[in-house]
Amino acid sequence: EYLVGIIIAICGNFLISISLNIQKYTHVRQSEPGSKPYYTCVLWWCGILLMGVGELGNFAAYGFAPASLIAPLGCVSVIASAVISVVFLKETLRASDILGGALAVAGTYLLVTFAPHTSQHITAHIVQRYTVSWQFLTYLSIEMILFCVLLYLYKRRNLKHIVVVLLLVALLASLTVISVKAVSGMITESLKGSLQLTYPIFYVMVVVMVASCGFQIKFLNQAMKMFDATEVVPINFVFFTASAILAGIVFYQEFYGLALLNIFMFLFGCLLSFLGVFLIARNRPKIKTDQPFIDMGQVPGRRCTDKVQPEAKRMTYGSLAAKILHLDKIGRQQESST
């Protein structure tokens, strides 16, 4: 069954990459003068639909394969997005993109080969037993303390560092992975004939899944506002994957009985995927305007100028408050002279 989960996860991430490029193409086309808003375009809604189908595929994949295997396969979306943007959006292909893609593909192969291949049937009784285990309770306590410390630094101490924000996202992501796999696994068992939806633990996991996803999206959007996407995407991928693997190890005990060589090669595959994503996402070309000032065009009867902003050394530079201070200074000089 884990092969079914791998195929579903790869297809889901591929659909997500297509969706992102469709939305990007729509935004570029709608930025032309006289174009209608992007949400009125049928193509943009097709991209949103593909995004939903891809995320639904990732959700279903957790019901068939270990979480420590499904989460790193998110690098497929990064690789496919880079290829599609070069082929269809005519973006520049760099040497780092080729090297990063090769490393990510090699890492994905190692992940699939050496990951835990046991398909665990997730039932309500198993989830309840894992929830009250001392390993998970210890892990949850450490995570809550670390989350409170990071939230205090972020909110009270105003420490707006990218690592702090994305660590908050990663801590929430570990709970998301645990709850998503629990909900997906119990739904899968229910579809097979063993009804699991009557147990209270199912609805507890649904609440945890929705709440953790909501706060995770909130902090991730704040990171996207404060930092560049080329920094957020690779760091978030690394943190999310690491938290998902750790959650699978602690909660679902996915590495129990796995050979030491498999564990080492699995972690080495994760490292290759991380390096590949960093190389693909780093220093992406940005759209920059050559003119830092507003071009007013040719003014009738006056000499054409290419900038409206006055020079900083002139007396006319600045706001209304600066002019008032200047007039006040002149008035005081006149009073002292009289």
N, C-alpha and C positions, 0 to 999 in steps of 0.2 A: 504493500500500500504506500510505502514511502516514495516509490517511483511516481505514483499518481500525484502525490503532493509536490514533488520536484517539478513535474511537467506543468502542473497548474500554476505554481509560483513563477516559473519562467515565463509562461504565456501571460500571466497577469502583469508582471513587471514590463514585458514587451508592450502590452497594450497601454500601460501608463506612460511609457516613453513616447509612443505615437500620439497619445492625447496631449502631452506637454508641447510637442512640436506643432500639432494642429492649432493649439491655443496661441502659441507664439506667432505662427504664420498669420492667424486671424488678427492679432493685435498689430502686427506690422502693416498688414493691408488696410486695416481700419484707421491707421494713423495718418493716412493721406487726407489732404484737404477735401472737405465735402462728404466724407464718408459717414455712415451711420454708426451709432454705438455698437460695440462688439457684441453685446448681449442680444442684439437683433439679428445676428448672423446665424444661419442654420449650421454652418461649419463649426462655429464655436460650441454650439450645443452638442454636436456630434463628438467633439473632443471631450466635453464634460461627461457624456454618456460612456465613452470608452474609459475614462478615468474611473467611473463607478464600477464598470465591469471588471477592470483590472484590480481594484481594491477588493471587490467581492471575491475574485479569484485568490488573492493573497489570504483573505479570511478563511476561505474553504481549505486552502493548502495546510493550514495549521491543524486541521482535523485529521490529516493523513500522515504527516511527517513531523519529526521533532522540530521544536522551535529554534534550536541551535543550528539547524540546517536551513530553515526557511528564511530567517532574518538576513543572513549574509548574501542570499541570492538577490537582494535588492541592488547589488552592483550590476545586475543584468540591465536594469533600467538606465543606469548611468552610461553603460557601454552603448546600448541601443540608441539612446538619445543623442550621443555624440556622433554616431554613424549617420542617423537620419538627418541631423542638422547640417552635416557636410554634404550629403547627397541631394537633399530636397531644398534646404534653405540656403545652400551655397555658402556656408560658413567656411572659414579657413581651416585646413587640416594641418596640424602642427606635428612635429616629431614627437613631442611629449604625449600627444593623443594616441599615436600608434604604439608607443612604448607602454603607456598606461593601459590601453586596451589589451595588449598582449599579457601584461601582468595580471590584469583582472580576470581574463579568460583562464589563465593558468591557475590562479587562486580558486576560481569557481570549480574547476576540474578537481582540484585537491579536496575542496569542501565536499563535493558530491561523493567522491571516492572514499574518503576516510571518516565521514560523519557517522554518527550512530544510525544504524539501519533498522533498528527495531521499531516497529509501528505499535505504539502503546494505545490501547483502547481506553479513552477517557470517559469514565462514568462519574456519576455524582458521588458515589462512595469513595472513589479514588481521590477526587478533588477535595472532599471533606477531610480525608486522612492526610493529604499533603498540606492542607491549610493549617492544621494544628500540629504539624511536625516541628520539632525543636530547630531543625535547620532553617525552615522558612521563617519561624518566629524570630530567630536571631537575625536573619538577613533583613527582615522587615523592620526590626528595631533600629539596626544600623542605618538602613536607608532613610527612615523617618528622621533620625537625628541629623544625618548629613543634609537632608532636604531642608530642615528648619534652619540649620546654620547657613546654607547657601541662600535661602530666602531672606534671612536677616541681613546678610551682606548685600544682597541685591536691592532690597527695599529700604532698609534703614541706613546702611552705610553707603548707599548709592554706588556700589561697585558694579559698573556696567561693562564687565569683561565678557568676551565671547565664550570663554570656557565656563564661566559661572552660569550663564544663561542656558547653554546647551547641556550642562550637567543636570540642571533642573529638568530639562526635557528628557534626558536619558533616564533619570530616576523614575519619572512618570511612565516612560516607555517600558520599563521592566514590568510594572504592574499591568500595562496594556497588553503586553505579550502573554503574560500569565492568564489574564482574564479572557483574551481573545481565543487562545488555545483551548481553555476550559469550555467556553461557550460553543466554539466550533466543534470540539470533540463530542460534547453532549448532544448537539444537534445531529451530528453524523451517526452516533449510536441510536438516536431516536428514529432516524430514517431507516436504519437497518432493522428496526423492529423492537429494540429495547428502549422503551420510553423513559427519558431522563428529565423531561420538562416539568414534572410534577414535584421535583425536589426544590426546596428553598435555596440551596446553594447555587442553582442555575441562575436565579434572578439576582442573587447577591453579586455574582460574577458579571451579569449584564450591567448592573449599576456601576461596578468598579470600572468596567470597560468604557462606558459612556463618559463617566466623570474624568478618568485619566486621559482619555482621548481629547476631551474638551480643554482641559488645562494644558495638555501637551501642545495643542494647536495654538493656544494663547501665547505661551512662552516662545514658541517657534516663530510666530508672526512678529513678536517683539524683537527677536534676534534678526529677522529679515529686515526690519525697519532700521536697526542700529548698525548693522554690518552688511558687507557685500555678500552677494549670493555665492561667489566663488570661495568665500571662507566658510559660510554656513553649511553648504552642501557636503563637502568632504568631512568636516569635523562632526557634523550631525550623523552622518552615515557611520563613522567609526564608533561614536558614543552609543548610538542606537544598537548597532550590531553587538558591541561588547556587553551592553546591558541585557539584550535578548539572550545571548549565550549564557550569561551568568544566571539569569532567571530560569532558563531551561535546566541548567546544572543543579541549582539549589532546589527549585520547586518540583520539577518533574524527574529529577535524578537521571537525566538522559545519558550522562557519561558513566553511569554505574556499570562496571564489568567491561568497559572498553579498554583495549590494549593500549599500552603506553605509546607505542609507535603511531597508532591511529590518532591519539590525542595530540601528539607533537605535529604530525602532518596536517591535522585539521587546523591547529593554531597557525602553522606556517602558511596554509592556504588563506586564512583570514588576513594575515600580514600582507601577502601579495595582493589581495583584493583591496586592502586599505591603500597601499602604495599606488595601485592602478587608478583608484578613484581620485586620489590627491593629484596625480599627474594630469588626469583628464580635466579636472575642475579648476586647477590653479591657473591664475593669470589669464583668464579668458579675456579676449578683446572686448573693450567697452566702446560704446558710442559716445564720442565727445564732440562738442561744438567748438569750432575754431574761433568764434567771436565771443568774448566774455561779456560784451555789452550789447545793448539793444540797438539794432540798426534801424534808424528812422527813415532812411532813404533820402532822396534829393528834396530839399526844402526850397520852394520857389523863392527867388530873390536873395538866397543866402548860400554861403559856401557849404558844400556837402561835408558832413562830419561822420566818422565811423563809430563814435561813441557818445553816449549821453551822460554817463557818469563823470562828474568833474574830477579834476586831479586833487589828490589829497593835500597838496601843499597850498592850494588856493584857499582864499577866505570863504568862497562859496561852497566848499566841501562840507558835508555833514548834514545833520538833521536840524529841525527847528529849534531844538534845545541848545545846540551849539551856537546858532545865530543869536539866540536870546542872551546867552552867556557873553558873547562878543559885544553886544550892545550894552550890556550891564558893565562890562569892563571899560568901555568908552565913557559911560556916564560917570563912573567913579574917578576916572582920570580927569574929567572936566571939573568935578567937585573939588578934587585935591588942588587943582591949578587955581581955582578961585579962592 
